[in-house]
């Protein structure tokens, strides 16, 4: 029996580590007993920082927003879809949406568990907009030389003068969020909020609460549209919304009002909606992922942001821009790119687009000294492997001195092939899933499981 119990505990532990939701459980004294990998990622903490410690000794909560775990312990009631902002032991703000439940045995509370979804990175975009200077909030501040991007900015400038919805199309990392914020700050709504939200990989009930808010036990939790009243909302990957939520969005666009979750009275909100998609919205309509009625509502202004590989004349100016930003951030005086690095950058296809270029420059500058020029050896090792002309291709999996367990070896093969397929299809989830013979949900699960999404945002 003990052996069976050990096996079950091992299974539970592995399952908890694989789940792409944060799981945090405490005992009746408020000490942490379960703290899975995703929760550690969300809160930026190590397991030894939290396990067996009272959460009030580790985290800091605002008096008006106490710990939902401790509230569930105190009241014995579940707390559903509750947004919470608190601070980890490094003083960094963490924002989550939680499902929190007391745990019972023989009629007594023995602990509480919280299942959390991270929304910190989405909120960071909002904070970053307030920290940027006026130039970075204007379309004139976007670094561009290519005719394709100049055409996109001309369309954006025209769209900023209207009130109609805007649909931005482009691969991941092409700068759709930056363009959306610039449109807002050049519009008549510039003094009102600009809020951004991804629609990717969030459960339906949480997404509905995020957008439309909720009412429960007389407590109103305003959603994104209420918070942005008078301003602009950016919905990224809008084609990832479920069809019922898309239908509710259609109703909001038509009527300028909605009903909160568990609410009864309509709520009005004056919001300019900007949406974005990483794939072709026409394909999404044809495959049934995007409602035709919603597409027609959103596509009053359509702006396509070309991938970086199709506007190579922008690569070096953007690199210089990121170097200047990095020099200010790290107190450096790096002079630019060596000739061989410039050639390599121009030859590389940048599957992660502008975001990948910015990340490469930032990681490079973190390791540099004053007054140097960026040479090939300064670049991150993982990126040098991509640039090297003699880098091993499909046979890399067989060039190993160690014999790995078959399960581990097959996992590496799967990661390699998924990454290769994503790059081939410009990180378009729908096309990649179809090519691999997987459903979108199955592919997204594997991307999250192997954390491939961390490579391209």
Secondary structure, DSSP 8 states (H G I E B T S, - for coil): -HHHHHHHHHHHHHHHHH-SSEEEEEETTSBEEEE-HHHHHHHT--HHHHBTSBHHHH-EEBTTB--HHHHHHHH---EEEEEEEEE-TTS-EEEEEEEEEEEEETTEEEEEEEEEEE-HHHHHHHHHHHHS-TGGGSGGGS---SHHHHHHHHHHHHHHTS-S-EEEE--TTSSHHHHHHHHHHTSTTTTS-EEEEE-TT--HHHHHHHHH-EEETTEEE--HHHHTTTSEEEEETGGGS-HHHHHHHHHHHHHSEEE-BT--SEEE---EEEEEESS-HHHHHHTTSS-HHHHHHHTTEEEE---GGG-GGGHHHHHHHHHHHHHHHHT----EE-HHHHHHHHHS--TTHHHHHHHHHHHHHHT--TT-EE-GGGS-HHHHHHH-TT---GGGGG--SS---HHHHHHHHHHHHHHHHHHHTTT-HHHHHHHHT--HHHHHHHHHHTTGGGGT-
